[in-house]
């Protein structure tokens, strides 16, 4: 599953989670388990493995 990066930031902010694009990039790049990645153009983010939506 992928989601637009801007939509994710907007949705999190709507629910009171203050996260900007730069912080999201840092989280993705520095996560030890590399759980998330950006698309080639950097506009979408996705879980790398084994995640499902219930």
C-alpha positions as a Markdown table, in Angstrom:
| # | Residue | x | y | z |
|---|---|---|---|---|
| 1 | Unk | 0.0 | 0.0 | 0.0 |
| 2 | Unk | 1.3 | 3.4 | -0.9 |
| 3 | Unk | 0.0 | 6.9 | 0.1 |
| 4 | Unk | 0.8 | 10.3 | -1.1 |
| 5 | Unk | 3.4 | 11.9 | 1.2 |
| 6 | Unk | 1.4 | 15.2 | 1.4 |
| 7 | Unk | -1.8 | 13.3 | 2.3 |
| 8 | Unk | -0.1 | 11.5 | 5.1 |
| 9 | Unk | 1.4 | 14.7 | 6.6 |
| 10 | Unk | -2.0 | 16.4 | 6.3 |
| 11 | Unk | -3.9 | 13.5 | 7.9 |
| 12 | Unk | -1.5 | 13.2 | 10.8 |
| 13 | Unk | -1.6 | 17.0 | 11.4 |
| 14 | Unk | -5.5 | 16.8 | 11.3 |
| 15 | Unk | -5.3 | 14.3 | 14.2 |
| 16 | Unk | -2.9 | 16.4 | 16.2 |
| 17 | Unk | 0.4 | 14.8 | 15.2 |
| 18 | Unk | 2.7 | 17.6 | 14.2 |
| 19 | Unk | 4.9 | 16.2 | 11.5 |
| 20 | Unk | 6.5 | 18.0 | 8.6 |
| 21 | Unk | 8.0 | 16.7 | 5.4 |
| 22 | Unk | 11.5 | 17.0 | 6.7 |
| 23 | Unk | 10.8 | 15.0 | 9.8 |
| 24 | Unk | 9.1 | 12.3 | 7.8 |
| 25 | Unk | 12.1 | 12.1 | 5.5 |
| 26 | Unk | 14.4 | 11.8 | 8.5 |
| 27 | Unk | 12.3 | 9.0 | 10.1 |
| 28 | Unk | 12.3 | 7.0 | 6.8 |
| 29 | Unk | 16.1 | 7.4 | 6.3 |
| 30 | Unk | 17.2 | 6.7 | 9.8 |
| 31 | Unk | 14.8 | 3.8 | 10.8 |
| 32 | Unk | 17.1 | 0.9 | 11.7 |
| 33 | Unk | 14.7 | -1.7 | 10.3 |
| 34 | Unk | 14.0 | 0.2 | 7.0 |
| 35 | Unk | 10.3 | -0.3 | 7.5 |
| 36 | Unk | 9.3 | 2.4 | 5.0 |
| 37 | Unk | 10.5 | 3.8 | 1.7 |
| 38 | Unk | 9.6 | 6.6 | -0.7 |
| 39 | Unk | 8.7 | 6.1 | -4.3 |
| 40 | Unk | 11.3 | 7.0 | -7.0 |
| 41 | Unk | 9.8 | 10.5 | -7.4 |
| 42 | Unk | 9.6 | 11.0 | -3.6 |
| 43 | Unk | 5.9 | 11.7 | -3.6 |
| 44 | Unk | 4.6 | 8.5 | -2.1 |
| 45 | Unk | 5.6 | 6.5 | 1.0 |
| 46 | Unk | 5.0 | 2.8 | 1.6 |
| 47 | Unk | 5.7 | 0.0 | 4.0 |
| 48 | Unk | 8.5 | -2.2 | 2.8 |
| 49 | Unk | 7.3 | -5.6 | 3.9 |
| 50 | Unk | 4.6 | -7.6 | 5.4 |
| 51 | Unk | 2.2 | -4.9 | 6.4 |
| 52 | Unk | -1.5 | -5.2 | 5.8 |
| 53 | Unk | -4.5 | -3.0 | 6.2 |
| 54 | Unk | -7.4 | -4.3 | 8.4 |
